[in-house]
Amino acid sequence: MISKLNIASISDIHLGHRQTPTRKIIENLYRAFPDTEATGELDLIIFGGDLFDGPLAHHSDDAILIQLWLFDFLKLCAKRDIVVRVLEGTRSHDWKQNAWFDVVKTISQLDVDVRYVSDLSIEYIERFDIHVLYVPDEWRPETDQTWLEVNQLLKEKALEHVDFTVLHGAFAEQLPEQANVPKHHSDRYESITRYRVLAGHIHQRWVHGRILGNGSFDRLVHGDEGAKGHWRIRVTDSEVSARFIENRHAMLYRTLKVSGLPMDEVLTKIDQETAQYPEGSQVRLQCTSTDPVVNAMDVVKKRYRQFVWSVKTTDRKETQAKLLVDHRPRTKHVPISESNIRQLLTEQLTAMAVSPEIMSRCQSTLTQLGLP
C-alpha cells in the first residue's frame, strides 16, 4: 500500500506546432515545473504522449529550443530527485522523438531516473512499489486486440490490477458515436487500475470515474478555448486526490463575429475586443464570404501586426468538428511479398507521378534482385 505519492500527469504538448510557437509552449513548461520546493514535492512526472507535433530537423530552431529545455528539465529532476516516464503518443506526432530524453541524459551524464516507453508494457517501479501499465497510441489497429494483449501481460506477471494506467488514445465517451476511429472501453481499464487511468490524445480536459484526461497542455486551435494545463495526483494510505494545474499563460485563441459589419465597424470592434489581448494572440474573424472584411484582411493584418489573423466564413460548408474527432489516417495494411512487390511499387510510383526514367530504374533494380 502506498503511504504517499505525488504525480504530475501531462500530455499533448505538441512542440513544433505550426500555430502555437514552440518558444511559447516551452516558456509555459518552465512555468509549470519551476525549480522550487513545490515542484520538488513531486515523486513522478509522466508525459502521456504527443510531446511533439511532428518530425523535426535536428538543425531547426524548434529542435534546438526543445533540447535545451530537455536538459534544464532533466537537470531539475536530478536535483529534486523526481522520476520521469515518457510514453510514445500518436506516431504521426511523436515519431519516436521522445527518445531524446534518453539521449540528453546520456550526453549530460545526469543522475536522473528517466525512461522512454514505446511498447505496450507493465513496469514495476520498485522505489514506489507500484505497477504501471503503458498503452501507446495505435498499438494495434483494433482496441479489442490491444485489450487482449493487456490481459495477457497481466497474466504473465501474475497481476489482477496495476496501480496506474498511462494510455494515449480515445475512449468511446470522448468521441461522437458516429466517429469511425478506434475507441477504448473505459470500464475495461478502470476495472484493472487501482488508482487512476492517466489518458492523453483528446485535447479537452476530461474526468470519467477513475480516468483523468489531461487535455492539451496549451491551446493549439480555434474553438478550443477551455482551461489548459496538467493534473497533479496525490495518493496516501487513506485517499487519492487530483488537482488540475491551469496553464494560465496558454496561447489565446479568440473568434470575433463581424458578419454584416462595414469595415469601419469591424475595425472599431477589433479595437474594443483586443485591447487586453497579449501579443501573439491568434484572432479569427467570423463572417460571410461576401462581407467586405474578407477582401480587406491585408488592412487588418497591417494595422494589428501584434496578432495572428485568420478568417472563418459561415456560409460555406464546414467540415466535422475537429476538437473531439480523431483525424489519424485510416491506413490499409497490405502484406508485401515477392509476388506483389513489383505491382505495389508501380502503383505507388505512379501515384507519386515520378519520371519514366526513375520508374524504369526501379523496375530494373527489382529484376536484378531476382523478383518476378
KEPADO-487552 format. One line per 10 residues: number of its first residue (from 1); for each residue y, z, x of N, C-alpha, C, O. Coordinates in steps of 0.2 Angstrom, whole numbers. Each point is the difference from the previous one (the first is absolute). Layout:
NUM = Y Z X Y Z X Y Z X Y Z X ~ ...
This chain:
1 = -6 0 4 6 0 -4 6 0 4 1 4 5 ~ 4 -8 -6 6 -1 4 5 6 -2 1 2 -6 ~ 1 2 12 5 5 -1 7 -2 -1 4 2 -4 ~ -2 -7 8 6 -3 -1 0 -7 4 -2 -1 5 ~ 5 -4 -9 1 -7 3 6 -3 -3 0 -1 -6 ~ 4 -2 10 6 -4 -2 -1 -7 2 -1 -2 6 ~ 2 -2 -11 -1 -8 1 6 -4 -2 3 2 -6 ~ -1 -7 9 4 -5 -2 -3 -6 -1 -4 -2 4 ~ 5 -1 -10 -4 -6 -2 6 -6 -1 4 1 -5 ~ -5 -6 9 5 -5 -1 -3 -7 1 -5 -1 4
11 = 8 -4 -8 -3 -7 1 5 -5 -2 5 2 -2 ~ -7 -8 2 4 -6 -2 7 0 3 5 0 -4 ~ -5 1 10 7 0 4 2 -7 1 6 -1 0 ~ -10 -4 2 2 -7 0 5 -1 5 5 -4 -1 ~ -6 6 7 4 -2 6 0 -7 1 -6 -3 0 ~ 11 0 2 0 -7 1 2 -4 -7 -1 -6 0 ~ 3 10 -5 2 -3 -6 6 -5 0 4 1 4 ~ -5 -6 -8 5 -6 0 7 2 -3 5 -2 1 ~ -5 7 -6 6 2 -3 3 7 2 6 1 2 ~ -11 4 -2 3 7 2 -1 0 8 -6 0 2
21 = 11 0 2 -1 0 7 -4 5 3 0 6 -2 ~ -4 -8 7 -4 5 4 4 6 3 -2 5 0 ~ 8 -7 2 4 5 3 2 5 -5 0 6 2 ~ 1 -8 -8 2 5 -6 -6 4 -1 0 6 -1 ~ -6 -9 0 -6 4 -1 -2 5 5 -1 6 -1 ~ 2 -8 7 -1 5 6 5 6 0 -2 5 1 ~ 8 -7 -2 5 6 -1 -3 5 -5 1 6 1 ~ -3 -9 -7 -3 5 -5 -6 4 2 -1 5 -2 ~ -3 -9 6 -6 4 3 2 6 5 -3 5 -1 ~ 8 -6 5 2 5 4 3 6 -4 -1 6 1
31 = 4 -8 -7 3 5 -4 -6 4 -4 0 6 -1 ~ -5 -10 -1 -6 3 -3 -4 5 4 -3 5 -2 ~ 3 -6 9 -4 4 5 4 1 6 -1 -2 5 ~ 6 7 -6 4 2 5 -3 5 5 -5 3 -2 ~ 7 -3 8 -3 5 4 3 7 -1 5 3 3 ~ -8 0 -9 3 7 -2 -6 4 -1 -6 -2 0 ~ 7 9 -1 -5 4 -2 -4 -2 -7 -6 2 0 ~ 10 -4 -4 -3 -2 -7 -5 -6 1 -5 1 -3 ~ 6 -6 7 -5 -5 2 -6 3 3 -5 -2 -1 ~ 7 7 6 -5 3 4 -5 4 -4 -6 2 2
41 = 8 0 -9 -5 3 -4 -6 -4 -2 -5 2 -3 ~ 6 -9 3 -5 -5 -2 -6 1 5 1 0 6 ~ -7 -1 -9 -6 0 4 -3 -7 1 -3 -2 5 ~ 5 -2 -10 -3 -7 0 5 -4 -4 2 1 -5 ~ -1 -7 8 4 -6 -3 -5 -6 -1 -3 -2 5 ~ 3 0 -11 -5 -6 -1 5 -6 -3 4 1 -4 ~ -5 -6 8 3 -7 -2 -6 -3 -4 -5 -2 3 ~ 7 0 -9 -5 -2 -5 0 -8 0 -2 -2 -6 ~ 4 -2 11 -1 -7 -1 7 -3 -1 5 3 -2 ~ -5 -10 4 6 -4 0 6 3 3 6 1 -2
51 = -7 1 9 6 2 4 4 -6 1 6 1 1 ~ -10 -7 0 4 -6 2 0 -4 -7 -4 0 -4 ~ 9 -5 4 1 -5 -5 -4 -6 1 -2 -4 -4 ~ 1 2 11 -3 -6 2 -1 0 7 3 5 4 ~ -6 -10 -1 -1 0 7 7 -1 4 4 -4 -2 ~ -3 7 8 6 0 4 -2 -2 7 -5 1 3 ~ 10 -6 -1 0 -2 7 2 6 5 4 4 -2 ~ -8 -3 7 1 6 4 7 0 3 3 6 2 ~ 0 -12 -1 7 0 3 6 1 -5 6 -1 1 ~ -8 1 -8 5 0 -5 4 7 0 -3 5 3
61 = 9 -5 -5 4 6 -1 -4 5 -4 0 6 2 ~ -3 -8 -7 -3 5 -5 -6 4 4 -1 6 0 ~ -3 -10 4 -5 2 3 2 5 6 -3 6 0 ~ 8 -7 3 3 4 5 2 7 -3 -1 5 2 ~ 5 -6 -8 2 6 -3 -6 5 -2 0 6 0 ~ -5 -10 -3 -6 4 -3 -3 4 6 -2 5 -1 ~ 1 -9 7 -4 4 5 4 6 3 -3 5 2 ~ 10 -6 -2 4 6 2 -1 6 -5 0 5 2 ~ 0 -7 -8 -1 5 -5 -7 3 0 0 6 0 ~ -5 -10 1 -7 3 1 0 5 6 -3 5 -1
71 = 6 -7 7 0 5 5 4 6 -2 -3 6 2 ~ 8 -6 -5 4 6 -2 -4 4 -5 0 6 1 ~ -3 -9 -5 -4 3 -6 -6 4 4 -1 6 -2 ~ -3 -10 6 -6 3 3 2 6 5 -3 5 0 ~ 9 -6 3 3 5 4 1 7 -4 -1 5 2 ~ 4 -6 -8 1 5 -4 -6 4 -2 -1 6 0 ~ -4 -10 -2 -6 2 -2 -4 4 5 -3 5 -1 ~ 4 -7 7 -3 3 6 3 7 1 -3 5 1 ~ 10 -5 -1 4 6 1 -2 5 -6 -1 6 2 ~ 1 -8 -8 -1 4 -6 -8 1 -2 -1 4 -4
81 = -3 -7 8 -7 1 -1 -2 -2 -7 -3 3 -4 ~ 5 -10 2 -2 -2 -6 -5 -6 1 1 -4 4 ~ -6 4 -8 -6 -5 0 3 -6 -4 3 1 -5 ~ -5 -7 7 3 -6 -3 -6 -5 -2 -5 -1 4 ~ 4 -1 -10 -5 -5 -2 4 -6 -3 4 1 -4 ~ -7 -7 5 3 -6 -2 -5 -5 -3 -4 -2 4 ~ 5 1 -10 -5 -4 -4 3 -8 0 5 -1 -1 ~ -10 -3 2 2 -7 -1 1 -2 -7 -4 2 -5 ~ 9 -5 3 2 -2 -6 -2 -7 -2 -6 -2 2 ~ 10 -2 -6 -1 -7 -2 0 -4 6 5 0 4
91 = -10 -4 -3 -1 -4 6 6 -5 1 2 -1 6 ~ 1 -2 -11 5 -4 1 7 3 1 5 -3 2 ~ -5 10 -2 6 4 2 -2 3 7 4 -1 5 ~ -9 5 -4 -1 4 6 -2 -4 6 2 1 6 ~ -7 -6 -7 -3 -4 5 -2 4 6 0 -2 6 ~ -3 8 -7 -3 4 5 5 2 5 -1 3 6 ~ 8 -3 -7 5 2 4 1 7 1 3 3 4 ~ -7 1 -9 0 7 1 -3 3 6 1 5 2 ~ -5 -10 1 -3 2 7 6 1 5 -2 3 5 ~ 8 -4 -6 5 1 4 1 8 1 2 2 6
101 = -4 2 -11 0 7 1 -4 2 6 2 4 5 ~ -8 -7 -4 -5 2 5 3 -3 7 -1 3 5 ~ 4 -9 -6 3 -3 7 5 4 2 1 2 6 ~ 4 0 -10 6 4 2 -3 7 3 3 2 5 ~ -8 1 -8 -2 6 3 -3 -1 7 1 4 4 ~ -5 -9 -4 -3 -1 7 5 -2 5 0 3 6 ~ 5 -7 -7 5 -2 5 4 6 2 2 2 5 ~ 0 2 -10 5 6 1 -4 6 2 3 5 3 ~ -10 -5 -3 -4 6 2 2 6 -4 0 6 3 ~ 2 -6 -9 1 5 -4 -6 4 -2 -5 -3 -2
111 = 5 10 2 -5 4 -3 0 1 -7 3 5 -2 ~ -5 -10 -2 1 0 -7 -6 -2 -4 -3 -5 3 ~ 1 8 -8 -6 -2 -4 2 -5 -5 2 2 -5 ~ -3 -8 7 1 -6 -5 -6 -5 0 -3 -1 5 ~ 2 -1 -11 -6 -5 -1 2 -5 -5 3 1 -5 ~ -4 -7 7 1 -6 -5 -7 -2 -3 -5 0 3 ~ 5 0 -10 -6 -1 -3 0 -7 -4 4 -1 -4 ~ -9 -3 6 0 -7 -3 -6 -1 -4 0 -5 -4 ~ -5 10 4 -6 -1 -4 -1 5 -5 3 5 0 ~ -7 -7 -5 -2 5 -5 -4 6 3 -5 -2 3
121 = 7 8 -3 -3 5 4 2 7 -3 5 1 -4 ~ -9 4 7 1 7 -2 1 3 7 -5 0 4 ~ 10 4 -3 2 3 6 0 8 -1 2 2 -5 ~ -6 1 9 0 8 0 6 2 5 -2 -1 6 ~ 7 4 -8 5 2 5 -1 8 1 1 4 -4 ~ -5 -3 9 -2 7 2 5 5 0 0 6 -2 ~ 6 -8 5 6 5 0 2 3 -6 1 6 -1 ~ -2 -10 -5 2 2 -6 -6 2 -5 1 2 -6 ~ -7 -4 9 -6 1 -4 1 -4 -7 -2 3 -5 ~ 3 -9 6 1 -5 -6 -3 -6 1 -1 -3 6
131 = -2 0 -11 -3 -7 0 5 -5 -4 3 2 -5 ~ -1 -7 8 5 -5 -3 -4 -7 0 -2 -3 4 ~ 3 1 -10 -3 -7 -2 6 -5 1 5 1 -3 ~ -6 -6 7 5 -6 0 -3 -6 -3 -5 -2 1 ~ 10 -1 -5 -2 -6 -4 5 -5 1 6 0 -3 ~ -7 -5 8 5 -5 2 1 -5 -6 -5 0 -4 ~ 10 -3 3 1 -5 -5 -5 -6 2 -1 -2 5 ~ -1 -1 -11 -4 -7 0 -6 1 5 -3 -4 3 ~ 0 11 -4 -6 1 4 -6 -5 -2 -3 -3 4 ~ 3 3 -10 -5 -5 -3 4 -4 -6 4 3 -3
141 = -6 -9 1 3 -4 -5 0 4 -7 5 -1 -3 ~ -10 5 2 -1 3 -6 0 8 1 -3 2 5 ~ 7 1 -9 1 8 1 -7 3 -1 -1 6 2 ~ -3 -9 -7 -7 3 -1 -4 1 6 -3 4 1 ~ 4 -10 3 -4 0 6 2 5 5 -4 4 4 ~ 11 -3 -3 3 5 4 -3 7 -2 -1 4 4 ~ 1 -3 -11 -2 7 -2 -7 1 1 -2 6 2 ~ -3 -11 -2 -7 1 2 0 2 7 -4 4 2 ~ 8 -7 3 0 2 7 3 7 1 -2 3 4 ~ 7 -1 -8 2 7 0 -5 5 -1 -1 5 4
151 = -3 -7 -9 -6 5 -2 -5 0 5 -3 5 2 ~ 2 -11 1 -5 0 6 2 4 6 -4 3 3 ~ 11 -3 -2 2 4 6 0 7 -2 -3 4 5 ~ 4 -2 -11 -1 7 -2 -7 2 1 -1 6 3 ~ -4 -10 -5 -7 2 1 -2 0 7 -3 5 2 ~ 6 -9 2 -2 0 7 2 6 4 -3 3 4 ~ 9 0 -7 3 6 3 -2 6 -3 2 6 1 ~ -6 -7 -6 -3 6 -4 6 4 -4 0 6 0 ~ 5 -10 -2 6 3 -4 0 -2 -7 -3 -5 -2 ~ 5 10 -2 1 -2 -7 8 -1 -1 2 -4 -5
161 = 2 7 9 7 -1 -1 3 -1 7 -3 2 5 ~ 9 -5 -5 4 1 6 6 4 -2 1 1 -6 ~ 3 1 11 6 4 -2 6 -4 -2 4 2 -4 ~ -3 -8 8 5 -4 -2 -2 -8 0 -5 -1 5 ~ 7 -3 -9 -1 -7 0 7 -3 2 5 1 -3 ~ -5 -6 8 6 -4 1 -2 -7 -1 -4 -3 3 ~ 7 0 -8 -2 -6 -3 6 -5 -1 5 2 -2 ~ -6 -8 5 6 -5 -1 -3 -5 -5 -5 -4 1 ~ 8 4 -7 -2 -5 -5 2 3 -7 3 5 -1 ~ -4 -9 -4 3 1 -7 -5 3 -4 -6 -2 0
171 = 8 7 -4 -5 3 -5 2 -4 -7 6 -2 -1 ~ -11 2 -3 1 -4 -7 6 3 -4 3 -4 -3 ~ -2 10 3 6 3 -4 6 -2 3 5 1 -3 ~ -4 -4 9 6 -2 3 2 -7 -1 6 -2 1 ~ -10 -2 -4 1 -7 -1 -1 -2 -7 -4 3 -4 ~ 7 -8 2 -1 -3 -7 -7 -2 -1 -3 -2 5 ~ 1 3 -11 -7 -2 -1 -2 -7 1 -6 -1 2 ~ 11 -3 -3 -2 -7 1 1 -3 8 -2 -5 1 ~ 4 10 3 0 -2 7 -7 -1 3 -4 4 0 ~ 3 -10 2 -6 -2 3 -1 1 7 0 -4 5
181 = 0 11 -3 0 2 7 -5 6 1 -2 3 -5 ~ -1 -2 11 -5 6 0 4 6 -2 5 2 2 ~ -9 2 -5 3 7 -3 -6 5 2 -5 -1 -3 ~ 7 7 6 -4 5 1 0 5 -7 5 -1 -4 ~ -10 4 4 -1 5 -6 2 7 2 -3 3 5 ~ 8 0 -8 3 6 2 -5 6 0 -1 4 4 ~ -3 -4 -10 -5 5 -1 -5 0 5 -3 6 2 ~ 1 -11 1 -5 0 6 2 4 6 -3 4 2 ~ 9 -6 0 3 3 6 2 8 -1 -1 4 4 ~ 3 -3 -10 2 7 -2 -7 4 0 0 6 2
191 = -5 -9 -4 -6 4 -1 -3 2 7 -4 5 1 ~ 6 -9 4 -3 2 7 5 3 5 -2 1 6 ~ 8 0 -9 5 3 5 2 7 -2 2 1 -6 ~ -2 4 10 1 7 -2 7 1 -1 2 4 -4 ~ 3 -6 9 7 1 -1 4 -5 -3 2 0 -5 ~ -1 -5 9 5 -6 -2 -3 -7 2 -2 0 6 ~ 3 -5 -10 0 -7 2 7 -2 2 4 0 -5 ~ -3 -3 11 6 -2 2 0 -7 0 -3 -4 4 ~ 7 1 -8 -1 -8 -2 7 -4 2 5 3 -1 ~ -6 -8 4 5 -5 2 -1 -7 -4 -5 -1 -3
201 = 9 -3 4 0 -7 -2 5 -2 -6 4 -4 1 ~ -4 8 -6 5 -1 -6 6 4 2 0 5 2 ~ 6 -9 -3 6 3 3 4 5 -4 5 2 2 ~ -8 0 -8 3 5 -4 -4 7 1 -6 0 0 ~ 10 5 1 -3 7 1 -4 1 -7 2 -2 -5 ~ -8 5 6 -4 1 -5 -5 6 0 -2 2 6 ~ 1 2 -11 -4 6 0 -5 -1 -6 2 -1 -6 ~ -8 2 8 -5 -1 -6 -6 5 2 -4 -1 5 ~ 4 6 -8 -5 5 1 1 3 8 5 2 1 ~ -10 -3 3 0 2 7 2 -6 4 0 1 6
211 = 2 -6 -9 2 -6 4 8 0 1 4 1 -5 ~ -2 -2 11 7 0 2 2 -7 3 -3 -2 5 ~ 6 -2 -9 2 -7 2 7 1 4 5 2 -3 ~ -5 -4 9 6 1 4 6 -4 -2 5 2 1 ~ -7 -8 -3 6 -5 -1 2 -3 6 -2 3 5 ~ 7 -7 -5 3 -2 7 4 5 3 4 3 -4 ~ -3 -3 10 4 5 3 8 -2 -1 4 4 0 ~ -3 -10 0 7 -3 -1 0 -5 -5 -5 -2 -2 ~ 11 0 -1 1 -5 -5 -1 -7 4 3 -1 5 ~ -6 -3 -8 -2 -7 3 2 -6 -5 1 -5 3
221 = 0 6 -9 1 -5 -5 5 2 -6 0 6 -1 ~ 3 -11 -2 4 2 -6 -5 2 -5 -5 -2 -1 ~ 8 6 -4 -4 3 -5 -4 6 1 -3 3 -4 ~ 2 -1 11 -3 6 1 5 5 3 0 1 6 ~ 3 2 -11 6 4 2 -2 8 -1 4 4 0 ~ -10 -2 0 -2 7 -1 0 3 7 2 -3 5 ~ -3 10 -5 0 4 6 -6 -3 5 -5 -1 -2 ~ 7 1 8 -5 -2 5 0 6 5 4 5 1 ~ -10 -5 3 -1 6 5 -7 1 1 -4 -5 1 ~ 1 11 0 -7 1 1 -2 7 -2 5 4 -2
231 = -11 -2 2 -3 6 -3 -1 5 5 -2 -2 6 ~ 3 8 -7 -2 6 4 -5 4 -4 2 2 -6 ~ -8 -1 9 -5 4 -4 -2 6 4 0 0 6 ~ 0 5 -10 -2 7 4 -6 3 -4 0 0 -6 ~ -5 1 10 -6 3 -2 -1 7 3 1 1 6 ~ -2 4 -11 -2 7 3 -6 2 -4 -3 -4 -3 ~ 0 10 5 -6 2 -3 0 1 -7 -5 2 -4 ~ 12 -2 1 0 1 -7 3 -5 -4 -1 0 -6 ~ 4 -5 9 3 -6 -4 2 -6 4 0 0 6 ~ 1 -5 -10 2 -7 4 7 -2 -4 0 0 -6
241 = 5 -1 10 6 -2 -3 3 -7 4 -2 -1 5 ~ 5 -2 -9 3 -7 3 8 0 -2 2 1 -5 ~ 1 -3 10 8 -1 -1 2 -7 3 -2 -2 5 ~ 6 -1 -9 2 -7 2 7 1 4 4 3 -3 ~ -4 -6 9 6 0 4 3 -6 -1 -2 -5 3 ~ 8 5 -6 4 -7 -1 3 -2 6 3 3 4 ~ -3 -10 -3 3 -3 5 7 -2 -3 1 -5 -3 ~ 4 9 3 6 0 -3 5 -6 3 5 -2 -3 ~ -7 0 9 4 -6 3 -4 -6 -1 2 -5 4 ~ -7 4 -8 -3 -6 -2 5 -6 -1 5 1 -3
251 = -7 -7 5 4 -6 -1 2 0 -8 -4 1 -4 ~ 10 -2 3 3 -1 -7 -1 -7 -3 3 -5 3 ~ -7 4 -8 0 -6 -3 3 1 -7 -2 4 -4 ~ 7 -8 2 3 0 -7 1 -7 -3 1 -5 4 ~ -2 5 -11 1 -6 -3 6 1 -5 1 5 -4 ~ 4 -10 5 6 1 -5 0 -6 -5 -1 -6 2 ~ 1 8 -8 0 -5 -6 7 -3 -1 4 3 -2 ~ -4 -10 3 7 -3 0 -1 -6 -5 4 -5 1 ~ -9 4 -5 -1 -6 -4 7 0 -5 2 4 -3 ~ 0 -11 3 5 -1 -4 7 2 2 5 -2 -3
261 = -4 4 9 6 3 3 4 -6 4 -4 -3 4 ~ 10 2 -5 4 -4 4 0 3 7 -1 6 1 ~ 3 -10 4 0 2 7 4 6 1 -2 4 4 ~ 8 -4 -6 5 6 1 -3 6 -2 0 5 3 ~ -4 -5 -9 -3 6 -3 -6 2 4 -2 6 1 ~ -2 -11 2 -6 1 4 3 4 6 -3 5 2 ~ 8 -7 1 3 3 7 2 7 -2 -1 5 4 ~ 4 -4 -10 3 7 -2 -6 4 0 0 6 2 ~ -5 -8 -6 -6 4 -1 -4 2 7 -2 6 1 ~ 2 -11 4 -3 1 6 4 6 4 -3 4 3
271 = 10 -5 -3 4 5 3 -1 7 -3 -1 5 4 ~ 0 -4 -10 -1 6 -4 -7 3 2 -1 6 2 ~ -4 -10 -3 -7 2 1 -2 2 7 -4 4 1 ~ 7 -8 4 -3 1 7 5 4 4 -2 0 6 ~ 6 3 -9 5 4 4 -3 5 5 2 2 5 ~ -8 1 -8 -3 6 4 -7 -3 3 -3 4 2 ~ 2 -10 -2 -6 -3 2 0 1 8 5 -2 3 ~ -10 4 0 0 0 8 0 -7 2 -3 -5 -3 ~ 5 4 9 0 -7 4 -7 -2 0 -5 4 2 ~ 4 -11 -3 -7 -2 1 -4 0 -7 -6 -3 0
281 = 9 6 -5 -4 0 -6 -2 -7 -3 4 -5 1 ~ -9 5 -4 -2 -7 -3 2 0 -8 -2 4 -4 ~ 6 -9 3 3 0 -7 -1 -7 -3 0 -5 3 ~ -3 5 -9 -2 -6 -4 4 0 -6 1 4 -4 ~ 2 -10 3 4 -2 -6 -5 -3 -5 -3 -5 1 ~ 3 8 -7 -5 -3 -6 5 -4 -5 5 3 -2 ~ -7 -9 1 4 -4 -4 -4 -6 -2 -6 0 1 ~ 9 -5 -5 -3 -6 -2 1 -5 5 5 0 4 ~ -9 -6 -4 1 -5 5 6 -4 -1 3 -3 5 ~ 1 4 -11 6 -4 -1 6 5 1 6 -3 0
291 = -7 9 2 6 4 1 4 -2 7 -4 -2 5 ~ 10 2 -5 4 -2 6 -2 3 6 1 -3 6 ~ -3 9 -6 -1 4 6 -6 -3 4 0 0 6 ~ -5 -4 -9 -5 -3 3 2 -5 5 -2 -1 6 ~ 8 -3 -7 2 -5 4 6 3 5 3 -3 4 ~ -2 10 -5 5 3 4 -2 5 4 4 5 2 ~ -11 -5 0 -2 6 4 2 0 7 1 5 3 ~ 2 -11 0 3 0 6 6 4 0 2 4 5 ~ 2 -4 -10 6 4 -1 -2 8 0 3 4 4 ~ -8 -2 -8 -3 7 0 -2 2 7 2 5 2
301 = -6 -9 1 -3 2 7 6 1 5 -1 4 4 ~ 6 -9 -4 5 1 5 5 6 -2 2 3 5 ~ -1 -2 -11 4 6 -2 -3 7 1 3 5 2 ~ -10 -5 -3 -4 6 1 -5 -1 5 -6 1 -1 ~ 8 -2 8 -4 -1 5 -5 6 2 -5 0 3 ~ 7 6 -6 -3 6 2 -7 1 -4 -4 4 2 ~ 3 -8 -7 -6 0 -4 -4 -6 1 2 -5 3 ~ -9 5 -5 -4 -6 0 -1 -2 -7 -2 4 -5 ~ 4 -10 3 0 -3 -7 -5 -4 -2 -3 -4 4 ~ 1 4 -10 -5 -5 -3 2 0 -8 4 4 -2
311 = -7 -9 -1 1 -2 -7 -6 0 -4 -5 -3 3 ~ 5 6 -9 -6 0 -4 2 -3 -7 5 2 -3 ~ -7 -8 2 2 -4 -7 -5 2 -5 -6 -1 1 ~ 8 3 -7 -4 3 -5 -2 -6 -5 -5 2 -4 ~ 7 -8 4 -2 -5 -4 -5 -4 3 -2 -5 -3 ~ -1 7 8 -5 -4 3 -7 4 0 1 6 0 ~ -6 -9 -1 -7 3 -1 -1 5 6 0 -2 6 ~ -1 8 -7 -1 5 5 -8 1 2 -4 -1 -5 ~ 2 2 11 -7 1 2 -2 7 -2 5 4 -2 ~ -11 -3 2 -2 7 -2 3 5 4 1 -1 6
321 = 0 7 -8 3 5 3 -3 2 7 -6 0 0 ~ 9 1 5 -3 0 7 -1 7 2 -5 1 4 ~ 8 4 -7 -1 7 2 -7 3 -1 -2 4 5 ~ -1 -5 -10 -7 3 -1 -5 -5 0 -6 2 -1 ~ 7 -8 4 -5 -5 0 -2 -1 7 4 -1 5 ~ -11 0 -3 -2 -1 6 0 -7 1 -3 -4 -3 ~ 7 1 9 1 -7 1 -4 -2 6 1 -6 2 ~ -7 9 -1 -4 -2 6 -3 -7 -3 -2 0 -5 ~ 1 -5 10 -3 -6 -2 -7 1 -1 -4 4 3 ~ 1 -7 -9 -7 1 -1 -4 -5 4 -1 -6 -3
331 = -1 7 8 -4 -4 5 -7 -2 -2 -4 5 -2 ~ 2 -11 2 -7 -2 -2 -3 0 7 1 -4 4 ~ -7 8 -4 -3 1 7 -6 -6 -1 -4 1 -4 ~ 4 -5 9 -5 -5 1 -4 0 6 3 0 6 ~ -9 2 -6 -4 0 7 0 -6 4 0 -5 -3 ~ 2 5 9 0 -5 5 -7 -1 3 -2 5 3 ~ 0 -11 -3 -7 -2 3 1 -6 4 5 -4 -1 ~ -11 2 4 0 -6 4 1 -6 -5 2 -6 2 ~ -5 7 -8 0 -6 -5 6 -1 -3 1 -6 -3 ~ 4 11 3 6 -1 -4 6 0 4 6 -1 -3
341 = -6 3 9 6 1 4 4 -6 1 6 0 0 ~ -9 -6 1 4 -6 1 4 -1 -7 6 -2 1 ~ -9 2 -7 3 -1 -6 6 5 -1 5 -2 -2 ~ -7 9 3 6 5 -1 6 -2 5 5 1 -2 ~ -7 -2 8 6 -2 5 4 -6 -2 6 0 0 ~ -10 -5 -2 4 -6 -3 4 2 -5 6 -3 -1 ~ -8 7 -4 4 1 -6 6 4 2 6 -1 -2 ~ -7 6 7 6 4 2 5 -4 4 6 1 -1 ~ -8 -5 5 4 -4 4 4 -5 -5 6 -2 2 ~ -10 -1 -7 4 -4 -4 5 3 -4 6 -2 -1
351 = -7 9 -1 5 4 -4 6 1 5 5 1 -3 ~ -7 0 9 6 1 5 4 -6 2 5 0 3 ~ -8 -6 -5 4 -6 1 0 -2 7 6 -2 3 ~ -11 4 1 0 -2 7 0 -7 2 -2 -4 -5 ~ 4 2 11 0 -7 2 -7 -3 0 -5 4 2 ~ 4 -10 -3 -7 -3 1 -3 1 7 -6 1 1 ~ 10 -1 4 -2 2 7 -3 7 1 -5 0 3 ~ 8 5 -6 -3 6 0 -6 1 -4 -5 3 2 ~ 5 -6 -8 -6 0 -4 -6 -3 4 -6 2 0 ~ 7 -8 3 -5 -3 4 -2 4 6 -6 0 1
361 = 10 3 2 -2 5 6 -4 5 -2 -5 2 3 ~ 7 1 -9 -5 6 -3 -7 -3 -2 -4 4 2 ~ 4 -9 -5 -6 -3 -2 -5 -2 7 -6 2 0 ~ 10 -4 5 -4 -2 6 -3 7 3 -5 0 3 ~ 9 5 -3 -2 6 3 -6 3 -4 -5 2 4 ~ 5 -3 -10 -6 3 -4 -6 -4 2 -6 2 0 ~ 7 -9 1 -6 -4 2 -3 2 7 -6 0 1 ~ 11 1 3 -2 2 7 -4 7 0 -4 1 4 ~ 6 3 -9 -4 7 -1 -7 -1 -3 -3 5 -1 ~ 2 -11 -1 -6 -2 -3 -1 2 -8 -5 1 -2
371 = 11 0 -1 0 1 -7 0 -6 -4 2 -5 2 ~ -6 5 -8 -1 -6 -4 6 -2 -3 0 -5 -4
